[in-house]
Amino acid sequence: MTTAFEAATAARRIGDGRYAVEIDPTWSVNGIANGGYLLATILRAALADTPHPHPVATSAHFLARPYNGPAEVLVQTLRSGRSVTALRATLVQRDEPRVETLITAATLDPGAEPDWIGVAPAEVAPVDQCVAAGVELPDGTRIPLFEHVDLRLDPATVGWFAGHPAGVLEMRGHVRLTSGDESDPLVLPLAVDALPPTVFGLGMLGWAPTIELTCHVRALPAPGWLVCHLRGRLLQDGWFDEEAEVYDSRGRLVAQSRQLARVNVARKPPRS
């Protein structure tokens, strides 16, 4: 049975290396499709005819804002070997590239265990103590993405919502699909980009467009909530970075990402 997420990211083969997709307006924020959702849609097409089902490394450059509605994904196999397949996939609309990606696909062992793992990030408050992200904001703004994504934010990272930002590039929370469908590997690119931008922690609210996003899928997620940690190192000249780590319900590191994004710096952020 097709899940709601699979239907929203579906890709239909229409030619050699060409796939038709539909950008669903309900997976958006302020009318702009979520970057992780776009990445999952591109990956669904890119992996459709490869022998390796898991996107272990994906680098995406967001060239122009995609429109809601029909689009195509053009896929080129750069190399196909026994252990990995390397691909290029481009989301195209109105004859213009919108998102350009390079993908390394492999086959992950569901029973693999870490040989070594670094220090775990800060604890996230339990789900029942977190703040649920609503579809409707107090000012009437709708965020359709949260019709599909159940996001619970750690109270320690949502002071900005009440006008008391923490003064650090940091965001933490729990993520799962509202449909109740369990996370497949393509949900992980969505998870790394589902939380509010870390610049909100500096009181800088508004659209923060992603310019480049690299996502690593490290393991196949167990059923249940995903725990997401976002943090940044530098805001300068209108550019900021975000690093994400995603853990599954077993406490395993299942995804990592790093992205570079833009922000309006007309207002000076508070200093910590």
C-alpha positions in Angstrom: 0.0 0.0 0.0 1.3 3.4 -1.0 1.9 5.8 2.0 0.9 9.5 1.9 4.6 10.4 1.8 5.3 8.0 -1.1 2.4 9.5 -3.0 3.5 13.1 -2.4 7.1 12.2 -3.7 6.0 9.8 -6.4 8.0 9.8 -9.7 6.7 8.3 -13.0 9.1 7.3 -15.7 8.3 9.0 -19.0 11.5 8.3 -20.9 15.1 7.4 -20.7 16.4 9.2 -17.6 13.2 11.3 -17.4 10.6 11.2 -14.6 7.5 13.2 -14.1 6.8 14.5 -10.6 4.3 16.8 -9.0 5.3 19.4 -6.4 2.5 19.2 -3.8 1.7 22.7 -2.4 0.7 21.3 1.0 4.4 20.3 1.7 5.3 24.0 1.8 6.1 26.9 4.1 4.7 30.3 3.0 3.9 28.8 -0.4 7.5 27.6 -0.9 8.1 23.9 -1.1 10.2 22.6 1.8 13.8 21.8 0.7 13.8 18.4 2.3 10.6 17.4 0.6 12.0 18.5 -2.8 15.1 16.5 -2.1 13.0 13.4 -1.3 11.1 13.8 -4.5 14.2 14.1 -6.6 15.7 11.0 -4.8 12.5 9.0 -5.4 13.1 9.5 -9.2 16.9 9.1 -9.1 16.7 5.8 -7.3 13.8 4.3 -9.3 16.0 2.3 -11.7 19.2 1.9 -9.7 20.4 -1.4 -8.1 21.3 0.5 -4.9 18.2 1.8 -3.0 19.7 4.0 -0.3 21.0 7.6 -0.9 24.0 7.6 1.4 25.3 11.0 0.2 23.4 13.7 -1.6 24.5 17.2 -2.3 21.8 19.6 -3.6 22.2 23.1 -5.0 18.9 25.1 -5.0 19.3 27.2 -8.1 15.8 28.8 -8.3 12.5 28.6 -6.5 10.4 25.7 -7.8 6.7 26.2 -8.5 3.9 24.0 -7.2 2.6 21.6 -9.8 4.2 19.4 -12.6 8.0 19.1 -12.9 10.5 16.7 -14.4 13.6 15.0 -12.9 16.4 14.3 -15.3 18.6 11.5 -14.1 22.1 10.6 -15.4 24.1 7.6 -14.1 27.7 8.7 -13.7 29.0 5.4 -12.5 27.5 2.1 -11.5 29.6 -0.4 -9.5 29.1 -3.3 -7.2 28.9 -1.3 -4.0 27.8 2.2 -5.1 26.0 4.0 -7.9 26.8 7.7 -8.6 24.1 9.8 -10.2 23.3 13.4 -11.2 19.6 14.4 -10.9 18.1 17.8 -11.9 14.7 19.1 -11.1 13.5 21.0 -14.1 10.4 23.3 -14.6 9.6 25.6 -17.5 12.7 24.4 -19.2 14.9 25.7 -16.4 16.9 23.7 -13.8 15.6 24.4 -10.3 17.6 22.0 -8.1 20.8 20.2 -9.1 21.9 17.2 -7.2 24.8 14.7 -7.0 23.9 11.4 -5.4 25.8 8.4 -4.2 23.5 5.4 -3.7 24.4 2.2 -1.9 22.8 -0.7 0.0 22.8 -0.3 3.8 22.8 -3.3 6.1 19.8 -3.0 8.4 21.6 -4.9 11.1 24.8 -2.8 11.1 26.0 -1.5 14.4 28.6 1.3 15.1 32.2 0.4 15.4 32.8 3.8 17.0 30.6 6.9 17.6 31.4 10.3 19.0 29.9 12.2 21.9 26.1 12.5 21.7 24.6 16.0 21.4 22.5 17.6 24.2 19.4 15.8 25.4 16.1 16.8 23.8 13.1 17.2 26.1 10.6 14.3 26.1 7.9 14.5 23.4 5.1 15.3 25.9 7.1 18.3 27.3 7.8 19.8 23.8 5.9 22.4 22.0 3.8 21.2 19.0 4.2 23.1 15.8 0.8 24.2 14.6 -0.5 24.7 11.1 -1.9 28.0 12.0 0.3 30.7 13.5 -1.2 33.4 15.8 -1.0 36.0 13.0 -3.1 33.8 10.7 -0.1 32.5 8.6 -0.7 28.9 7.5 2.2 26.4 7.4 0.8 23.5 5.3 3.9 21.4 5.9 2.7 20.7 9.4 -0.4 19.0 8.1 2.0 16.2 7.2 4.9 16.6 9.6 4.3 16.2 13.4 7.0 18.5 14.9 7.5 18.9 18.6 10.1 21.5 19.5 12.3 21.5 22.7 11.1 24.4 24.9 14.7 25.5 25.4 14.9 26.4 21.7 11.6 28.2 21.1 12.1 31.4 23.2 12.1 33.4 19.9 8.3 32.6 19.5 7.6 34.6 22.7 10.1 37.4 21.8 12.9 36.0 24.0 15.4 34.3 21.6 18.2 32.3 23.2 20.9 34.1 21.2 22.4 30.9 19.7 22.1 29.1 16.4 20.3 26.0 17.7 17.1 24.1 17.4 16.0 20.7 18.7 12.9 18.6 18.5 11.1 15.4 17.6 9.7 14.6 14.1 7.4 12.0 12.6 4.8 11.9 9.8 1.3 12.8 10.9 -0.1 10.0 8.8 1.4 7.5 11.2 3.5 6.0 8.4 6.9 4.9 9.6 10.1 6.6 8.3 11.7 5.2 5.2 15.2 6.4 4.2 13.7 9.2 2.1 12.0 10.7 5.1 15.4 11.5 6.5 16.2 14.4 4.0 12.8 15.8 5.1 13.7 15.4 8.8 17.0 17.3 8.5 15.1 20.3 7.0 11.8 20.2 8.9 12.7 22.3 12.0 12.6 26.2 11.9 15.9 27.8 10.8 18.5 28.1 13.6 18.6 31.9 13.0 15.2 32.1 14.7 17.3 31.5 17.8 18.8 34.9 17.2 15.4 36.5 16.8 15.7 36.8 13.0 12.4 35.5 11.8 11.3 35.1 8.2 12.3 33.1 5.1 15.9 31.7 5.2 16.4 30.1 1.8 18.7 27.1 1.5 21.5 27.5 -1.1 23.2 24.2 -0.6 22.3 21.1 1.4 24.3 17.9 1.8 22.6 15.0 3.5 24.1 11.7 4.6 21.9 8.7 5.3 23.8 6.6 7.9 21.4 3.9 8.8 17.8 2.7 8.2 15.6 4.3 10.8 13.7 2.2 13.3 9.9 2.8 13.7 8.9 5.8 16.0 9.9 9.4 16.5 13.0 10.9 15.0 15.1 13.2 17.2 16.7 16.1 15.4 19.5 18.4 16.6 20.4 21.5 14.6 23.2 23.9 15.4 25.2 26.5 13.5 28.7 28.0 13.9 28.6 31.3 12.0 26.3 34.1 10.8 28.1 36.6 8.7 27.4 38.8 5.7 23.9 37.4 5.3 25.1 33.7 5.3 24.7 31.1 8.0 25.3 27.4 8.3 23.4 24.6 9.9 24.5 21.1 10.9 21.9 18.5 11.7 22.0 15.1 13.4 19.0 12.8 13.4 18.6 9.9 15.7 15.9 7.1 15.6 13.8 5.7 18.4 16.7 3.3 19.2 19.1 6.2 19.7 21.1 5.4 16.6 22.5 8.2 14.4 20.6 7.7 11.1 21.2 11.0 9.2 23.5 14.0 9.2 23.4 17.1 7.1 25.0 20.4 6.6 23.6 23.4 4.7 24.4 26.9 3.8 21.6 29.4 3.8 20.8 33.1 3.4 19.1 35.5 5.9 18.0 39.1 6.0 20.4 40.8 8.4 18.8 44.2 8.5 18.2 43.7 12.2 21.3 42.9 14.3 20.9 39.6 16.2 21.3 39.6 20.0 24.7 38.5 21.2 25.0 35.6 23.6 
